Structure formats: structure tokens, C-alpha cells
Amino acid sequence: MSKTILITGASTGIGKLTAIYFAEKGWNVSATMRTTEKGRGLLKYSNLKVFALDVMDETSISQAIDATISAFGTIDVLFNNAGYGLVGAFEAMSQVQIKKQFDTNVFGVMNVTKVILPHFRAKKSGMIINTTSMGGLITFPLYSVYHSTKWALEGFMESLQFELKQFNIKVKNIEPGAIKTEFENAIDFVSTKDYDNYTIQAHKNMLDTYKTAPTGEVVAKKVWQAANDNTYRLRYAVGGQGPILLFMRWLLPLSWFTKMVSSQVEKGIKY
Ligand SMILES: NC(=O)c1ccc[n+]([C@@H]2O[C@H](COP(=O)([O-])OP(=O)(O)OC[C@H]3O[C@@H](n4cnc5c(N)ncnc54)[C@H](OP(=O)(O)O)[C@@H]3O)[C@@H](O)[C@H]2O)c1
């Protein structure tokens, strides 16, 4: 019998390409998104259904999970993927912007995970895969709030795996480097004149890394590996400079690593 994956944020980028990858491999796919019209192109796959799900709306989460189980009989893998980046000068960010970043990237993941757990426990199997980021284990300038959401996810999932093992529920974090998706266009960039001298150039330097970044297909393949390797491995680095940067962070003293990041991202900035 075919397995079933429910994906959040499947309208574009990594989520969409993962939906296509799994559908083409014969899995049943519940491609969930805030605006279902964006999923029209996915409906050519007979084993893929599109459902409305906003990770900040608990009713839509329950409805999408129920609809997926009605359509396919079960859910084997939850792929928590929806997210976006709030980027810039922390001092210039409003409470509303910071709260929305956490509501989407952290509480959104907790919301969906909480609703699916009774289903996984009842059948004594399941898997939660999350798109965290290399930015869940290392940091760059201007991403302080985004990083804090992804670091929160890394800690949340690293701990959660313990209590879920007894129910045969696996937890896996996918940690992409820079990937060419809609992510860079969806960035909420914040600055003020007091910070512009720094933020504008540093933001440009960060965005330059996307020019040579791979597409989301490399991440889709890593999600496929995580879903099928039959291990309790937690972390999967993938894409662009992500794996090498994570290795260097592990190898080098933090002060050296910070200098290396600064020499790249702060290039051209004069104090
Ligand atoms: N691209 C990168 O370089 C990179 C690197 C590391 C990690 N990531 C992470 O990868 C994940 C996917 O991002 P992406 O690169 O594929 O970017 P993307 O193309 O912008 O996709 C983001 C997806 O999240 C959805 N989304 C945002 N807020 C949502 C909400 N409240 N409820 C449901 N869906 C919501 C978007 O839906 P709409 O179409 O409705 O806006 C979209 O489908 C994110 O968690 C991101 O942080 C990306």
C-alpha cells in the first residue's frame, strides 16, 4: 500500500518540489497551503490532493489532517515546511513582525505536530520531518529573529524525539543552506536610517549567495532519504554551502567561525 505524506507550505519552493517528488515516486501526497488556487498545477497527479492549511489557524490544521485521512486512509509522514524570513535590524522590527515570525516558524510547527500526534500514537508509527535550516545551528548577520525561530525548532525537535520513540514515531530535521525558491522574495526586510549603512550592504551580500544556490529539488531528495532510510537519525544537512558551513562550525572555535562569516557578509561595509 502506498504511503502518505502531508506537507505544509506546498504552494511554492521546497514544499512544492517535495510534493511533486513524492507524488512521482508513488506516495500519496496531501499538499497543503494557505491559498489552494496556488496548487492547481499539482492536481495533474492522481495521487496528490490539495488542502487548505494555514499553520497559524488551528481549525484549518484539523480540517486538513481529517481530510487527508479521509482521502488516503492514513498519514505516515508529516513534513513541517512552511516558513519565511524576517530579516534586518532587530531594533527596527515591530512586536507584530516578531510575533508573526514566531507564530509561523515555531508555533505553526508545534500546532500541526500537536494535532497529528494522536493519529501517529494510535497506529504506533509515524514520522515528523521539519525544514529547519543551517541557520538553526549557525548564525549570520541580520537574521537574529529568523535564527532564533530555527534554533528553537532544533531544540524542540531534538528533545521531542525522546518521548516519541516509545510510539515508534521518528523525528527528522532537514537543514538546508541557501536554496533558490520564493524565500528571498518573501523576506520581510526591516531597517532604519541608523542601521542602513550596515543592513543594506549586508543584506545584499547575503542575497548574493542565492545567485549560485541550488533549487529545492536537492532538498526534496533529502526529504525522500529521511523518509525512507528507516533510521532514527535526527539531522540532514543539504544544499549549497550548508553542509560545509555546518562542518566548519563544528570544527572551528566560534571566534574563528564568526570572523569567517563577517569577512563574507560584511564585505564592503565601512564603520
Ligand atoms: N530557501 C532557503 O534558502 C531556505 C534555507 C533554509 C531553510 N529554508 C526553510 O525552508 C522552508 C520552505 O521555504 P522555501 O525556501 O521553499 O520558501 P518559499 O518558496 O517562500 O515557501 C514558503 C512556503 O511557506 C508557506 N507559508 C508561509 N506562511 C505560512 C502559513 N502561515 N501557513 C502555511 N503556509 C505558510 C508559503 O505559502 P504562501 O504561498 O501562502 O506564501 C510557501 O508555501 C521554510 O521553513 C524556510 O525557512 C529555506
The ligand as an SDF file (V2000), in Angstrom:
LIG
                    3D

 48 52  0  0  0  0  0  0  0  0999 V2000
   15.2360   28.8790    0.6010 N   0  0  0  0  0  0  0  0  0  0  0  0
   16.2120   28.8270    1.5070 C   0  0  0  0  0  0  0  0  0  0  0  0
   17.3370   29.2940    1.2790 O   0  0  0  0  0  0  0  0  0  0  0  0
   15.9630   28.1360    2.8230 C   0  0  0  0  0  0  0  0  0  0  0  0
   17.0700   27.7470    3.5760 C   0  0  0  0  0  0  0  0  0  0  0  0
   16.8780   27.1140    4.8160 C   0  0  0  0  0  0  0  0  0  0  0  0
   15.5810   26.8910    5.2490 C   0  0  0  0  0  0  0  0  0  0  0  0
   14.5100   27.2720    4.4950 N   0  0  0  0  0  0  0  0  0  0  0  0
   13.1760   26.9910    5.0170 C   0  0  0  0  0  0  0  0  0  0  0  0
   12.5030   26.2070    4.0590 O   0  0  0  0  0  0  0  0  0  0  0  0
   11.1030   26.3190    4.2550 C   0  0  0  0  0  0  0  0  0  0  0  0
   10.4320   26.4940    2.9090 C   0  0  0  0  0  0  0  0  0  0  0  0
   10.8700   27.7120    2.3430 O   0  0  0  0  0  0  0  0  0  0  0  0
   11.1680   27.8910    0.7950 P   0  0  0  0  0  0  0  0  0  0  0  0
   12.6150   28.1690    0.6640 O   0  0  0  0  0  0  0  0  0  0  0  0
   10.5780   26.8090   -0.0140 O   0  0  0  0  0  0  0  0  0  0  0  0
   10.4430   29.3000    0.5300 O   0  0  0  0  0  0  0  0  0  0  0  0
    9.0680   29.6540   -0.2130 P   0  0  0  0  0  0  0  0  0  0  0  0
    9.1560   29.2580   -1.6370 O   0  0  0  0  0  0  0  0  0  0  0  0
    8.8210   31.0890    0.1120 O   0  0  0  0  0  0  0  0  0  0  0  0
    7.9930   28.7240    0.5010 O   0  0  0  0  0  0  0  0  0  0  0  0
    7.4800   29.0310    1.7790 C   0  0  0  0  0  0  0  0  0  0  0  0
    6.1530   28.3550    1.9310 C   0  0  0  0  0  0  0  0  0  0  0  0
    5.6680   28.5970    3.2740 O   0  0  0  0  0  0  0  0  0  0  0  0
    4.3060   28.9800    3.1570 C   0  0  0  0  0  0  0  0  0  0  0  0
    3.8170   29.7050    4.3140 N   0  0  0  0  0  0  0  0  0  0  0  0
    4.2490   30.8660    4.8570 C   0  0  0  0  0  0  0  0  0  0  0  0
    3.4810   31.1840    5.9310 N   0  0  0  0  0  0  0  0  0  0  0  0
    2.5590   30.1970    6.0650 C   0  0  0  0  0  0  0  0  0  0  0  0
    1.4860   29.9400    6.9540 C   0  0  0  0  0  0  0  0  0  0  0  0
    1.1770   30.7960    7.9400 N   0  0  0  0  0  0  0  0  0  0  0  0
    0.7540   28.7930    6.8000 N   0  0  0  0  0  0  0  0  0  0  0  0
    1.0370   27.9410    5.8050 C   0  0  0  0  0  0  0  0  0  0  0  0
    1.9970   28.1420    4.8980 N   0  0  0  0  0  0  0  0  0  0  0  0
    2.7580   29.2600    5.0370 C   0  0  0  0  0  0  0  0  0  0  0  0
    4.2460   29.8020    1.8780 C   0  0  0  0  0  0  0  0  0  0  0  0
    2.9010   29.9070    1.4680 O   0  0  0  0  0  0  0  0  0  0  0  0
    2.2960   31.1290    0.6090 P   0  0  0  0  0  0  0  0  0  0  0  0
    2.4790   30.7480   -0.8340 O   0  0  0  0  0  0  0  0  0  0  0  0
    0.8670   31.1740    1.0280 O   0  0  0  0  0  0  0  0  0  0  0  0
    3.0530   32.3670    0.9920 O   0  0  0  0  0  0  0  0  0  0  0  0
    5.0830   28.8930    0.9810 C   0  0  0  0  0  0  0  0  0  0  0  0
    4.3300   27.8130    0.5250 O   0  0  0  0  0  0  0  0  0  0  0  0
   10.9250   27.4730    5.2350 C   0  0  0  0  0  0  0  0  0  0  0  0
   10.6380   26.9490    6.5120 O   0  0  0  0  0  0  0  0  0  0  0  0
   12.2610   28.1650    5.2260 C   0  0  0  0  0  0  0  0  0  0  0  0
   12.5190   28.8350    6.4510 O   0  0  0  0  0  0  0  0  0  0  0  0
   14.6850   27.8850    3.2950 C   0  0  0  0  0  0  0  0  0  0  0  0
  1  2  1  0
  2  3  2  0
  2  4  1  0
  4  5  1  0
  4 48  2  0
  5  6  2  0
  6  7  1  0
  7  8  2  0
  8  9  1  0
  8 48  1  0
  9 10  1  0
  9 46  1  0
 10 11  1  0
 11 12  1  0
 11 44  1  0
 12 13  1  0
 13 14  1  0
 14 15  2  0
 14 16  1  0
 14 17  1  0
 17 18  1  0
 18 19  2  0
 18 20  1  0
 18 21  1  0
 21 22  1  0
 22 23  1  0
 23 24  1  0
 23 42  1  0
 24 25  1  0
 25 26  1  0
 25 36  1  0
 26 27  1  0
 26 35  1  0
 27 28  2  0
 28 29  1  0
 29 30  1  0
 29 35  2  0
 30 31  1  0
 30 32  2  0
 32 33  1  0
 33 34  2  0
 34 35  1  0
 36 37  1  0
 36 42  1  0
 37 38  1  0
 38 39  2  0
 38 40  1  0
 38 41  1  0
 42 43  1  0
 44 45  1  0
 44 46  1  0
 46 47  1  0
M  CHG  2   8   1  16  -1
M  END
$$$$
